[in-house]
Amino acid sequence: MDSLHSHTSRSGFIEVLRMAWPASVAMLGTTIIKFVDGLMVSKVGPAPFSAQFLGGMSAFVPEALILGLLTVINTYVSQNVGAGRYKRAGQYAWAGLAVAFGTALLISTLWFFSDTMFGLIGHKEHALESMYFKYMIVAVLVTLPTRVLEQFFFGIHRPRIVLFASVVANALNIGINYVLIFGKFGAPRMGLEGAAIGSVIAWVVQFLILLPIFLSHRFHDKFGTRLVKATRWRHCKEILGVGWPAGVQLCNDMLTWSVCVAVLAGKFGGAHRAATTIAMRYIGLAFMPAVGIGIATTALVGRYIGLRQPDIARKRAHQGVIVAMVWMGMCGVAFWAFRYQMAWLFAKSDMIARTAQTASPHEIVRIGVQIMICAAVFQLSDAVGIVYIGALRGSGDTRWPMFVTLGLSWCIIVGGGFAIVMLIPQLESLGPWIAASAYVIVMGAVMAWRFESGAWRKIDLLRRRPEQND
C-alpha cells in the first residue's frame, strides 16, 4: 500500500511538472522582456529607466483587469476537455477572443489621455512616461488575444506550444532592443522608444505564431478551432460572469502594489524609487514562474473536475503548491544571499552616475538590500497564495478570492503602509515594504484555508446533473 501511494504521488508530481515547467518559462517570458529592456535602458540614463517602469506599470493596470478575466478560459477549456466536450473547448476559445478584441479596443482609447495623465503626476520625465505608456496601451490589441490563445493551449495541456512562441518572441525582442535602443547597424539611437517598439514587435510575432497553430487541421479536427459560428453569446457571458472577479482581483493587486511602490515608497526620493524599481525587477523573475505553476494547477484541477475526480484535483493542487514553494524558496535564499550583488547589477550603471536627483550608488544599494530582505521573507507565502488561487480558479471559485484580496490589500498594503509612513517615518521606504510583506503572508494563509475548506466542490460550471454521464 505504501509503495502504491508513493508511486501515485510520484506520478502526480510528474504530471504537475510536465505542465508547470513550460508554463513557468513561458510566463517568465514577459518578465524577461521587461527585465532585459530595463537592463538595456538603464545604460541610456536614469530618466528612461524610471519612465519605463512607471509607464509600463500604469499601462498594465487596465490591461490586468482583462488579463485576469481571460484566465478563466483555462478553466472552461480544461473542464470541458476533462468531460470529453472537445468542440466546446474551441467555442470558449473563440468567445475569449471576442472578449479580448472588444475590451482591447476600449483600453486602447486611453492613448488619447496619456499626456494629461502623466502631466498631472508632475515628474520631470512625464513625456517619456507618456510615450512608453502609449506604446504599451496600444499593444493590448495584440497581447490580450495572445493571452486567450495561451490559456487555450494550457487548458488542453499543450504548454510547450506557448513556451515555443515565448522563446522566439524573447529572442527577437533582445535583438531588436539592441539595435534600436543603442542605434546599432545603422539604425537610429532611439533609447526608451526603441525598447517599446521591440516589445511590441515581439508580442506581434508571438501572436502570429500561436494563431496558425490554433487554426491548424490538428487542433480543428479535435477542438473545432475554426468553427467561429459555433460560438454563442452565452459563452462570452459565462466567461465574463466567472472571469470578472479574477480580473478585478488582478487589477486591484496591480493598483495597490503601484500605490505601495510609486506613492508610499517613492515619496522618500529618487534613491528609494530607484532601489524599489531594482527590487521589483527581481521579484518579477521569482513571481512569474510561480504564476506559471498556478496556471498549470488551474488546468489540472479543471481537468480532474471535468473527469469527476475532485480528490485527485485536490492532490494536484497540493503538489503544485510544493513545486512552487521549492522554486520561490530557492529565490528567497538567493535574494538573501546575493542581495548586494543583485542590487549592484543595476546600481552601478550609468543611470546613477548621470543623475543629481538620487544619492550615491552606495545609498541605492543600501536601500535595495533592505527591500530584497523583505522579498526573501515572503517568497514561500507568495508561492502558497499564487497556486491556491490558481486551484480555486480551476474550480470556478473566483468571487471569494476577489473579495478577500480586495479587503486585505487595501487594509494591509495601503492602510498599513500609510500608517507606518506616518507613525514611523524613520523607516522610510522600508515601512511600506514591511506592510506589503505582511499582506503576502496573510493572503497565502487565507487562500490555503479557503481551498482546504472544500467549498469549491459545490461549484458546477458545466451544469451537469449528478447522474449525467459525459
C-alpha positions in Angstrom: 0.0 0.0 0.0 2.8 2.4 0.9 4.5 1.6 -2.4 1.3 2.2 -4.3 0.8 5.6 -2.6 4.4 6.5 -3.3 4.0 5.6 -7.0 0.8 7.6 -7.2 2.3 10.6 -5.5 5.4 10.4 -7.8 3.2 10.2 -10.9 1.2 13.2 -9.7 4.3 15.3 -9.3 5.5 14.3 -12.7 2.2 15.4 -14.2 2.4 18.7 -12.4 6.0 19.3 -13.5 5.2 18.4 -17.1 2.6 21.1 -17.1 4.3 23.6 -14.9 7.8 23.9 -16.3 6.8 25.0 -19.8 4.1 27.2 -18.4 6.5 28.8 -15.9 9.2 29.5 -18.5 6.5 30.9 -20.9 5.1 33.2 -18.2 8.6 34.3 -17.4 8.9 35.4 -21.0 7.0 38.7 -20.5 9.1 39.4 -17.4 12.3 38.7 -19.2 11.3 41.1 -21.9 10.8 43.8 -19.3 13.9 42.8 -17.4 16.1 42.9 -20.5 14.5 46.2 -21.6 15.2 47.6 -18.1 18.8 46.4 -18.1 19.5 47.9 -21.5 17.6 51.1 -20.9 19.5 51.6 -17.6 22.6 52.1 -19.8 20.9 55.1 -21.5 20.1 57.1 -18.4 18.1 57.4 -15.2 15.1 59.2 -16.7 14.3 56.5 -19.3 14.8 53.8 -16.7 12.4 55.3 -14.3 9.9 56.3 -17.0 9.8 52.8 -18.4 8.9 51.3 -15.1 6.1 53.8 -14.2 4.8 54.0 -17.8 4.7 50.2 -18.1 3.1 49.6 -14.7 0.5 52.3 -15.4 -0.4 50.6 -18.7 -0.6 47.2 -17.1 -3.2 48.2 -14.5 -6.2 48.4 -17.0 -4.8 45.5 -19.0 -4.6 43.4 -15.8 -8.4 43.8 -15.4 -8.9 41.8 -18.7 -5.9 39.5 -18.3 -7.3 38.2 -15.0 -10.8 37.8 -16.6 -9.3 35.8 -19.5 -7.6 33.3 -17.2 -10.9 31.5 -16.8 -10.6 30.4 -20.5 -8.2 27.9 -19.0 -10.9 26.8 -16.5 -13.6 26.3 -19.1 -11.4 24.7 -21.6 -9.8 22.2 -19.1 -13.1 21.3 -17.5 -14.7 20.6 -20.9 -11.7 18.6 -22.1 -11.9 16.6 -18.9 -15.6 16.0 -19.6 -14.9 14.9 -23.2 -16.6 18.0 -24.7 -13.7 18.9 -27.0 -15.6 21.0 -29.5 -16.9 23.1 -26.6 -13.3 23.9 -25.7 -12.8 25.6 -29.1 -16.0 27.5 -28.7 -14.8 29.0 -25.4 -11.6 30.0 -27.0 -13.4 32.0 -29.7 -15.6 33.5 -27.1 -12.4 34.6 -25.3 -11.0 36.1 -28.4 -14.2 38.1 -28.9 -14.0 39.4 -25.4 -10.2 40.2 -25.8 -10.6 42.1 -29.0 -13.6 44.1 -27.7 -12.0 45.1 -24.5 -8.6 45.8 -26.1 -10.3 48.4 -28.3 -11.8 50.1 -25.2 -8.4 50.1 -23.3 -6.5 51.5 -26.3 -8.6 54.7 -26.1 -6.5 55.6 -23.1 -3.8 56.6 -25.6 -5.6 60.0 -26.0 -5.5 60.8 -22.3 -1.8 59.8 -21.7 -0.2 63.2 -21.9 -2.7 64.7 -19.5 -2.5 61.8 -17.0 1.3 61.8 -16.7 1.4 65.6 -16.7 -0.7 65.6 -13.6 1.8 63.3 -11.8 4.4 66.1 -12.1 7.5 64.0 -12.7 10.1 65.7 -14.9 10.3 62.7 -17.2 6.5 62.7 -17.7 6.9 63.0 -21.5 9.0 59.8 -21.6 6.5 58.0 -19.3 3.6 59.1 -21.6 5.4 57.9 -24.7 6.1 54.5 -23.3 2.6 54.2 -21.9 1.2 54.9 -25.4 3.1 52.0 -26.9 2.1 49.6 -24.2 -1.5 50.6 -24.2 -1.9 50.1 -28.0 -0.1 46.8 -27.6 -3.1 45.3 -25.8 -4.7 44.9 -29.2 -2.2 42.0 -29.6 -1.3 40.9 -26.0 -4.9 40.2 -24.9 -5.8 37.9 -27.9 -2.4 36.3 -27.4 -3.3 35.5 -23.7 -6.5 33.8 -24.9 -4.6 31.5 -27.2 -2.1 30.8 -24.4 -4.9 29.9 -21.9 -6.5 27.6 -24.6 -3.2 25.7 -25.0 -2.8 25.5 -21.3 -6.3 24.2 -20.9 -5.8 21.4 -23.4 -2.4 20.6 -21.7 -0.2 21.8 -24.5 2.0 24.3 -22.7 5.1 23.6 -24.8 3.4 25.4 -27.7 3.2 28.5 -25.6 6.8 28.0 -24.5 8.0 27.9 -28.1 6.2 31.1 -29.0 7.5 32.8 -25.9 11.1 31.8 -26.6 11.0 33.0 -30.2 9.4 36.3 -29.1 12.0 36.9 -26.4 15.0 36.2 -28.7 13.6 38.6 -31.2 13.0 41.2 -28.6 16.6 41.1 -27.3 17.9 41.5 -30.9 15.6 44.4 -31.8 16.2 46.1 -28.5 20.0 46.0 -29.0 19.6 47.5 -32.5 17.0 50.2 -31.7 18.0 51.3 -28.1 21.7 51.8 -28.9 21.4 52.6 -32.6 23.4 49.6 -34.0 23.8 48.5 -37.6 22.9 51.9 -39.0 19.6 52.2 -37.1 18.8 55.4 -35.2 19.6 55.5 -31.5 16.0 55.5 -30.1 16.6 54.7 -26.4 13.4 54.0 -24.5 11.2 54.3 -27.6 13.4 51.6 -29.2 12.7 49.3 -26.2 8.9 50.0 -26.6 9.0 49.2 -30.3 11.0 46.0 -29.7 8.5 44.8 -27.1 5.5 45.5 -29.4 7.1 43.6 -32.3 7.9 40.7 -30.1 4.3 40.4 -28.9 3.0 40.6 -32.5 5.3 37.8 -33.6 4.2 35.7 -30.6 0.5 36.1 -31.6 1.4 35.2 -35.3 3.0 32.0 -34.1 0.1 30.9 -31.9 -2.8 31.8 -34.2 -1.9 29.5 -37.1 -1.3 26.6 -34.7 -4.7 27.2 -33.2 -6.3 27.2 -36.6 -4.3 24.1 -37.9 -6.0 20.9 -39.0 -4.6 19.1 -36.0 -6.5 21.2 -33.5 -9.5 22.0 -35.6 -10.3 18.3 -36.1 -10.4 17.7 -32.3 -11.4 21.0 -30.8 -13.2 22.7 -33.7 -10.9 25.7 -33.6 -12.2 27.1 -37.0 -15.9 26.9 -36.0 -16.3 30.6 -35.3 -20.0 30.5 -36.0 -20.5 27.8 -33.3 -19.6 30.3 -30.6 -22.6 31.6 -28.7 -23.1 34.8 -26.8 -23.8 32.8 -23.7 -20.2 31.6 -23.8 -19.0 35.2 -23.7 -21.4 35.8 -20.8 -20.2 32.9 -18.9 -16.5 34.0 -19.3 -17.5 37.5 -18.2 -19.6 36.2 -15.3 -17.0 33.9 -13.8 -13.9 35.9 -15.0 -14.7 39.4 -13.9 -13.8 38.7 -10.2 -10.4 37.3 -11.3 -9.9 40.4 -13.5 -10.8 42.8 -10.6 -8.5 40.8 -8.3 -5.5 41.1 -10.6 -6.2 44.8 -11.4 -6.6 45.5 -7.7 -3.3 43.8 -7.0 -1.5 45.9 -9.5 -3.2 49.1 -8.2 -2.4 48.5 -4.6 1.2 47.5 -5.4 1.5 50.6 -7.5 0.4 52.7 -4.6 3.0 51.0 -2.4 5.8 51.4 -4.9 5.1 54.7 -6.6 3.3 56.7 -3.8 4.3 55.3 -0.4 7.9 54.1 -1.1 8.5 56.6 -3.8 7.7 59.6 -1.6 11.1 59.3 0.1 13.0 60.4 -3.0 14.9 59.3 -6.1 17.2 56.8 -4.3 14.2 55.0 -2.8 12.4 54.9 -6.2 15.4 53.5 -7.9 16.0 50.9 -5.2 12.3 49.8 -5.3 12.5 49.6 -9.1 15.5 47.4 -9.0 13.9 45.1 -6.4 10.7 44.8 -8.3 12.5 43.5 -11.4 14.0 40.6 -9.3 10.7 39.9 -7.6 9.1 39.6 -11.0 11.6 36.9 -12.0 10.6 34.9 -9.0 6.9 35.6 -9.2 6.1 34.8 -12.9 7.3 31.2 -12.8 5.1 30.7 -9.8 2.2 32.2 -11.8 3.0 29.6 -14.5 2.8 26.8 -11.8 -0.6 28.4 -10.8 -1.8 28.3 -14.4 -0.7 24.6 -14.7 -2.6 23.9 -11.4 -5.7 25.6 -12.8 -5.6 23.3 -15.9 -5.1 20.2 -13.8 -7.7 21.0 -11.3 -10.1 21.9 -14.1 -9.4 18.7 -16.0 -10.0 16.4 -13.0 -13.2 18.3 -12.0 -14.3 17.6 -15.6 -13.5 14.0 -15.0 -15.5 14.0 -11.8 -12.4 13.3 -9.7 -12.2 16.1 -7.2 -9.9 14.2 -4.8 -7.3 14.0 -7.5 -7.8 17.6 -8.3 -7.1 18.4 -4.6 -3.9 16.3 -4.7 -2.7 18.1 -7.8 -3.3 21.4 -6.0 -1.1 20.3 -3.1 1.6 19.1 -5.4 1.5 22.4 -7.3 2.0 24.2 -4.0 5.0 22.1 -3.2 6.6 22.7 -6.6 6.0 26.5 -6.3 7.4 26.6 -2.8 10.6 24.8 -3.9 11.1 27.4 -6.7 10.2 30.5 -4.7 12.1 29.2 -1.6 15.2 29.0 -3.7 14.6 32.5 -5.0 14.2 33.7 -1.4 17.5 32.2 -0.5 19.1 33.9 -3.5 17.5 37.2 -2.6 19.0 36.9 0.9 22.4 35.5 0.0 23.1 37.7 -3.1 21.2 40.8 -2.2 24.2 43.1 -2.5 25.3 41.7 -5.9 21.8 41.9 -7.3 21.4 45.5 -6.2 24.8 46.5 -7.6 23.9 44.9 -11.0 21.7 47.9 -11.7 23.0 50.5 -9.2 26.5 50.6 -10.8 25.1 51.5 -14.2 25.4 54.9 -15.8 21.8 55.6 -14.6 23.2 56.6 -11.2 26.2 58.4 -12.4 24.2 60.8 -14.6 21.7 61.9 -12.1 21.9 64.6 -9.5 18.5 63.8 -8.0 19.5 60.5 -6.4 22.0 59.6 -3.8 25.2 57.7 -4.5 25.2 54.1 -5.8 26.0 53.0 -2.3 22.9 54.6 -1.0 20.8 52.9 -3.7 22.3 49.6 -2.7 21.7 50.2 1.0 18.0 50.7 0.4 17.7 48.0 -2.2 19.3 45.4 0.1 16.6 46.1 2.8 13.8 45.6 0.2 15.4 42.4 -1.0 15.3 41.1 2.5 11.6 41.8 2.7 11.2 40.0 -0.7 13.1 37.0 0.7 10.8 36.7 3.7 7.6 36.5 1.8 8.6 34.2 -1.1 7.2 30.9 0.4 3.9 32.6 1.4 3.6 34.1 -2.1 4.0 30.6 -3.6 1.2 29.2 -1.5 -1.2 32.1 -2.3 -0.5 32.1 -6.0 -1.0 28.3 -6.5 -4.1 28.0 -4.3 -5.7 30.9 -6.2 -4.9 29.0 -9.4 -6.5 25.9 -7.9 -9.6 27.8 -6.8 -9.8 29.3 -10.3 -9.7 25.9 -11.9 -12.9 25.0 -10.0 -14.6 28.3 -10.9 -14.2 29.8 -7.4 -13.3 33.4 -8.3 -15.6 35.7 -6.3 -14.5 34.8 -2.8 -10.7 35.3 -3.5 -11.6 38.6 -5.1 -13.5 40.0 -2.1 -10.8 38.8 0.3 -7.9 40.2 -1.6 -9.7 43.5 -2.1 -10.2 43.8 1.7 -6.7 42.6 2.7 -4.8 44.6 0.1 -6.4 47.9 0.9 -6.2 47.4 4.7 -2.7 46.0 4.9 -0.7 47.3 1.9 -2.3 50.7 1.6 -3.7 51.3 5.0 -0.9 49.6 6.9 1.7 51.1 4.6 0.3 54.6 5.1 0.1 54.2 8.8 3.8 53.1 9.0 4.9 56.0 6.9 3.0 58.4 9.2 3.9 56.8 12.5 7.4 55.5 11.9 8.8 57.7 9.1 12.3 56.9 10.0 11.8 53.5 8.3 11.4 55.4 5.1 10.6 53.2 2.1 11.2 50.0 4.2 7.9 50.8 6.1 5.6 50.2 3.0 7.6 47.1 2.1 7.0 45.7 5.6 3.3 46.2 5.1 3.4 44.6 1.7 5.2 41.6 3.1 2.6 41.2 5.8 -0.1 41.2 3.2 1.5 38.4 1.1 1.9 36.3 4.2 -1.7 36.7 5.3 -3.0 36.3 1.8 -1.2 32.9 1.4 -2.6 31.6 4.6 -6.2 32.7 3.8 -6.2 31.2 0.3 -4.9 27.9 1.7 -7.7 27.8 4.2 -10.3 28.6 1.5 -9.2 25.7 -0.7 -8.9 23.2 2.1 -12.4 24.1 3.3 -13.7 22.3 0.2 -16.3 25.0 -0.8 -15.1 24.7 -4.4 -16.5 21.2 -4.6 -20.0 22.6 -4.8 -19.4 24.7 -8.0 -20.6 23.2 -11.2 -19.6 25.3 -14.2 -20.6 22.5 -16.7 -24.1 22.4 -15.3 -24.2 18.6 -15.2 -26.8 16.7 -13.4 -25.4 14.3 -10.7 -26.5 11.3 -12.8 -25.3 12.7 -16.1 -22.5 10.9 -17.9 -20.3 12.7 -20.5 
